[in-house]
Amino acid sequence: MRPILMKGHERPLTFLRYNRDGDLLFSCAKDHTPNVWFADNGDRLGTYRGHNGAVWTCDVSRDSSRLITASADQTVKLWDVQSGAELFTFRFDAPARSVEFSIGDGLAVITTDNFMENVPTVQVKRIADDPDDQSEESLLVIVGIRGRITRAVWGPLNKTIITAGEDATIRIWDTETGTCLRQSDPEQGHQKAISSLSKSADWSHFLTGSLDKSAKLWDTRTLTLIKTYVTERPVNAVDISPLLDHVVIGGGQDAMNVTMTDRRAGKFEAKFFHKILQEEIGGVKGHFGPINALAFNPDGRSFSSGGEDGYTAFEKRPKVLG
Amino acid sequence: MAVEAAAATQKIRWGELEEDDEGDLDFLLPPRVVFGPDENGLKKVVEYRFDDKGNKVKVTTTTRVRKLARARLSKSAIERRSWPKFGDAVHEDVGARLTMVSTEEILLERPRAPGSKAEEPSASGDPLASKSGAVLMVCRTCGKKGDHWTSKCPYKDLAPQAEAFVDRPPTADGSGPSGGAVKGAYVPPSLRSGAVDRVGHDMRRRNDENSVRVTNLSEDTREPDLLELFRTFGPVSRVYVAVDQKTGASRGFGFVNFVHREDAEKAISKLNGYGYDNLILRVEWATPRPN
């Protein structure tokens, strides 16, 4: 398999997201400008210029018309996917870390970092159909989590919000009241900061990756630990195959320490594990730095990885997996 | 269309022409005409031919042409395909080559068999082990670890090491002996095979470990002199004297790497303050560079 290498970013990649049809791939990087690519041949369709800081995450609406991006410049921006036009800017007092559209694209959950004297928050905003009606007011603000919240995603039917962060705890919140419904067991759960969270195709379970060198599979409703996948390096990115019982885990040590250690200890490969047997299936090499972002195409036949080296690699799925 | 049709009629197989004489009458027939496909995908082909009795027959064939999109592409996805580029992608020139197909075949690597798996942790832990002085027996000629010393290497004749490194300029010293790394095209470090990597490691280790700095050397001291002086204390893996590139004169300092740390200690204690030529040597541990 010869992957397609896409060099659209000058700084490390932070996040990758396919649209629902799997024909567009959105990439975010620390270089302020998210890109969109055709997922079948890797041609760049366009760029979204306007952010003034690293872009941490993005999400695309179900009909692929709107893009929402969260950036370290303390804003979250709404974009028109087709033209690259900026539709609206939400302003915050702290860098925005994570963003996701709800089912139906009527709401968006946004997390902001702990910055200066601000506490980290999870905020829910209403997304208007017409950008002119868009308001900045938050429907719900959740505070009380210590440490940065790296991911906040919607639970089934928009009834819950699942958060994961640097305090290594996963929490499920009620969307109506903003109360914490469940909290992961500190003994079973991650021991170090959670870096990534990815839901299964039917949202019944989700996978979290942590710097404690493991990835864990959780039940979305009960928050019970289902499986644990152990690797040798901190996990920066995870995703669940929508097609087969596979999970892919990417990572590598901190970019800061890469030059100081043996490259064999780096393990900059995307590792495939069997979801149920928890066995390692294989690894796909290719990056020269830690993998920061991983995303399966919704058809399950290919996946993309984004690395600290600034490359997005779009990889055809190896045949042996099928 | 007309041109295409004409081309089709002219294409008469010579083999058929010889077999039946009527074949040449095909020239008398009107050319094949193709209509459509129209918006419903209907294509009409009108052809003329002679039947068995020599009568001219008009044959009209109507077919429906359907374009098959790949099933997984939705309508909106196909529409998105024709979207114009925007942002930085508009001004992208062909030479930019943002998107490339990897020249390298990347395979899904299966985890190693249990037998070889046991070996891996020791290999990755090796740099640490050698740092503490546990694994020091490394052949510089063939890169084999723990098997034999460089001087007893069975492949010694292939790479005349001892003479080479003494007289060679320091820059060549780095890349020269590690022949494996310079073979063929450039391979990024993350993809090099284990053997090549090991050589790369040894090179670095050789420069860092048990290194003794010798200063206040006289101007005409050369590497062989220094080797002569230091080899009495134990096996020496590297000798280097800094030479001014312009004048060719010694800059008055050099480095000696010992295989054993104890030997290096001995050499420092004995030779520091030792009178050599007309100067008093200063011998000390080489401190690693700050960067």
Interface residues (C-beta under 8 A of the other chain):
Chain A: M1 R2 P3 I4 L5 M6 K7 G8 D21 G22 D23 L24 T33 N35 W37 F38 N41 G42 D43 R44 L45 G46 T47 Y48 R49 D63 S64 Q82 S83 G84 D262 R263 R264 A265 G266 F268 E269 F272 E280 I281 G282 G283 V284 K285 G286 H287 F288 D299 A313 E315 P318 V320 L321
Chain B: R72 L73 S74 S76 A77 R80 R81 W83 K85 F86 G87 D88 A89 V90 E92 R97 L98 T99 M100 V101 S102 T103 E104 E105 I106 L107 L108 E109 R110 P111 A123 S124 P127 P188 P189 S190 L191 G194 D197 H201
